[in-house]
Amino acid sequence: MIRDEVKAFKPYRVIEGNYRIWLDKNESPYDLPEELKEEIFEELKRTPFNRYPHITSMPVREEIGDFYGLPAENVAVGKGGDELINYLVRLFEGDYIVTTPPTFGMYSFYARLNGIPVVEVPLGEDFTIDGDLIAEKAKKASAVFIASPNNPTGNLQPLEEVLKVLETGRAVVVDEAYVEFAGKDLLGLLDEYPNLVLLRTFSKAFGLAGARIGYALASEEIIDALYRIKSPFSVDIFAQAVVKVVLRHPGLFRERVREIVKERERVRRSLGELAYPSDANFLLVKADAHSFLLERGIVVRKLSGRLKGHIRVTIGRREENDAFIAAMEEWKDVAGI
């Protein structure tokens, strides 16, 4: 009864237990302040619960557009960035999608779920893309998916290499989920490249992982086409209310980003050569320390494949980072490093 293709998918690895510190999901360590929550509650009091939200989420698209100086017609929102990926893999003409592993696994997941082949162009030794090689592979592609900063390696992709791919004219989805921590983005390229889609989220820098709302910035033509196939009413009134409120307080989140970046660099220095440079809110660490840390109540992401023997560590609050640093010092002693 169940499709063989579905049976082939591996289930999510779920870690449950009373662990003290969770540094495995790249979430913000900061919850919303109580005063912002009160502001959200006031927003919700004015919202009728018995009515569906706007069919294409236009009110929150307008808020996001205003935030970036774009028309609402250049903005799409979804139930997390994942929902939008699920549509983007199906939106464009072509024979397959191109991905650049090791990278975010949901591009391939949704492509294969929809019966779309995946062509992989692996990242180089420094985890950067080869624009010429991708451009060659992209000739018959429906879309190319590039994460910048890349997850799980944490690095921005070189602008000159991304431009080589954009020049092909094929659809290029640049996932900028962590871009606020990098200080550089591709927003200025939207007018020049109508084939560019920027994928972003409120889950990371804005600390709204629980609200599950992502968004795409692209040409009006692409956004219009996206809404032709997208499920209506997918972003609920609660998530939209949260976004409307947090966008009124950009200074708070910029300060939190600065603190996370400061902590990221402090943790990286403590790890020395074990940690790769990062432009995101996490670090890739060359250490087979997942089980060791778990025994000490610290949950990090265990990696596999090309990154077997590595862990990905989210930057937490200072006291959480201190506990991680201390545990890693103990691990290095045990490992003889």
N, C-alpha and C positions, 0 to 999 in steps of 0.2 A: 504493500500500500504506500509506503514511504519511498520517494524517489531515491535512486542510488546516489545521485549527486548530493542530496541532502545528507545521506548517511555518511558520505565521505568527509564532511566537515567535522573538524575536531571541536568538542565542546569547550566553552570558556574555562580557563583555569580559575577556580574559585578558592580563595584562601579565607577561611573563617576561623575565628577564635578571639580570645581576649588579649590581643597584642596591644602593646602600649603605644607604638608609634607606627603610623601608616604613611610610607613614603613610596608608594608603588603606582599611583594613578595620575600623577602630574596635576593634582588638584592644587588650588590655592590653600595655604595653611590658615587663611583668615576668613572667618565668617563675616557676614554683613553686620555693621554696628546696629545696636538696638534702635537708634533713632531712624536709620534707613528702613529697618523692618517696620517701624511704626508708620513711616511714610508710605510704604507698600500697602500696609493694611488700610490706610486711608484711601489709597487709590482703588483698592478692591471694594471698599464700601460703596464707591460710586459706580461699580460695575455690576450689571445684572448677571446673575449666575444662570438664569434660565434661558439665556440666549446664546447661540453659537457665537464664537468670535468672528471678526471680519473674514470673509471667505478666502482672501489672499493676504491676511495679516497686514493690510495697508497702514493702519495707524502706527504700528511699531516699525514698519519699513520706512515710514516718513521720519520717525525719530532717529533711526540709524542713518538715513540719508543726510539729515541735517547735521548729525555729528561729524560726518565725513565730507560735507559739502557736496553731496550728490543728490540727484533726484531720486525719489522713492522707486521709480521705474528701473533704476540700476541696482536694486537691492532685492534679494529673496531671503526668506527666513525659513528655518526648518526645525524639526524636533531634534536638536543637536546637529552638528555637522554631518553625522552619519546619514541622516535622512536625505540630505542634499547629495551626498556622494552616491547614494542608491539611485537617484534620478540622473545625475550627471554621467554616470557610466552608460546610460541608455539614450542620452539626448542627441548625440552627434552621429553623423554618418561615418562609417568606417568598418574595418574588419575586426579590430581588436583594440584594447587599450594598452598603453605602455606605462609601466611602473619602474621604480628605481630602488630595488632592495639593497640593503635592509632599510625598510621604511614602514610607514603605517599600514597595517595589514588589511584595513577595511576597503581599500581601493580594489584589491584582488578579490576579497571576500564577496563584495557586491557584484563585481563583474562576473565571477564564476557562478554566483547564485542566479544571475540573469542569463546564463549561458553564453557569456561573452568571453572569448579567449583573452589571455593576458600574455603580453610579451615583456620580458624583464630585461632591463639594461642596468646591471649592477653598478653601484657607486664605486668610485676609485678607492685606492688605499687610504686616502685622506677623507673619504666619505663625501666627496663632491661629485657632481654629475659631469658627464662628458657630453656637451651640447651637440657636437658633431655626430657622435654615435647615435644619440637619441633622435636627432633630426633625420638620420638615415632610416632608423626603424619606424619613424612616425609617418612615413609616406602614405601608408594605407591605414593608419590608426584613426580611430574615432576621437580619441583624446589621450593626452599625456598627463599623468599625475606626478607632480613634484612637490614634496614637502620642504618648506623653507621658513624657519628652521626645521630640520628633519627630525622625525621621531623614529627610532630611539637614539640617534647619534648626537642630536642637539645643535648641529651646525647650520648656518645660513648657506644657501647655494650661491655660487658666484654669479653676479648679474650678467656678465658677458656670456656665460654658458646658458643661462635662461633665455637670453635674447636670441641665441642661435636657434633654440627650439621655437620660440615665438615667430621667428621669421619664416618658418615652414607654412604658416597659415592654418595649421591644424589647431584644434581646440587644446589649450593648455590650462590645466587646473593647478594653480599654485596654492597649496594648503599652508596658510599663514596662521595656524592655530596659536602659535607661540610668538608671534611677531612683536608683540608689545615688549617682550623681554630682550629683543634684539636691537631695537632702536632704528631699524631700517625696514622698509617695506616696498612693495611694488605698486602702491596706489597710484602714483603718478604716471604709470604706463597704461592705465585703462583707456584713456582717450586715443592713444597711439595704436593700441593693439585690440581690435574688437574680438579677437579670438582668445583673449585672456579672461580667466575666471579666478577671482581671489576668494578663497574659502577661509572663513574665520569663525570664532566661537566666543561665547561669553563664559565658558566653563573655566578658563585658565586665569588670565589677568584680572577678570572681573569677579572671579570667585563664585560663579553661578552654576557649578557642575550639577547641582540638584535641580535646577530649573530646566535643564536640557534645551538650550536654544542656540542654534548656530545660524550663520548667515553667509550669503555669497554676494560679492560685488562684481558686476559684469555689465556688458553692453545691454541696452534695452532689448535688443533682438534676442539675446540669450535668455534674459530673465523672463521675457514674454513666453518663449518656447518652454522654459522650465515650468511655468505655471499652467501650461496647457496639459501637462502630464502629471502634475503634482496633486496629491490628495488634498481636498479642501479642508479647512478648519484644523490643520494639523498642529498648529501652535496655540496652546490653550490660553485663556484669559489670564491665568495666574502667571505664567512665564512672561507674557507680554507686559503685565503690570510691573513685574520685577525689573525688566529691561528699561522701561520708561523711567523708572525712578533712578536706577544706577547711572544712567546717562546724564542725569542732572548733576552728578557729583564726580566729574572726571578727575579732579585734584586728588581725591582720596585714593583712587585706584592707581594713579601715577605714582603716588608716594609708596604704595604697597609694592608696586613693581620695582621701584628703586631699592627697597629694602630686600626683596627677594634676590635681585641681582647682586647686591652687596653680600648677602649670605652665600649665594652660589659661588662667588669668587673666593670667599673665606673657606668654604668646604673644599673647593677644588685645590687650593693651596695646601690644605692639610693632607690631601691624598697624594700630592706630588705627581709623579709620572703615571700613577695608576688612573688618573682622571683625564679625560679628553676635554679640550676647550668646548664651551657651550654658549649658545646664544638663546637658550630657552630657560625654563624654570626647573630643569633637571640636569643631571650629569650622567654620562656614560662612563662606567668604571670597569677597568680590566681587573676583575677580581671575582673568583668563584666563591663568593661569600654569602650567597642567598640563605642557605641552611644555617650557617653560623649566626647570621644576624637574626634569623627567625627564632632561634633558640634564646636569643636575648630580647625578644619582644619587639623587634624592628622588622617591618615588612617592606621589602623592596621588590622590584620587578626582575625576575630571572629571565635571561635571554637565551636564545637557542640559535641553531643554524650557524651562519657565519660568525655570529656574536656569542657562540657558546663559550662559557667561562667568563662572561661579562654580566654586570647588573646595571640596571637603570635606577637612579635614585632621585626622587623628587626633593626639591628644596623645601624644608618645612620651617617651622618657627625656630628661633635661635636655640632654645633648649632642646628641641628635637634634633637639630643638627649637631649640637654638642654631644648628645647621646650616640648618634651615628658615628661621629668622629672618634669618640672613645672606643666604641666597639670595633671600628676598623683598625685602630692602633693595636687592639688586642689580637685581631685577626692576623695582622702583619707579623706580630711576634710568633703566633702559632705557625704561620706559613713560612716563617724564616725570611721575610722580606725586609 
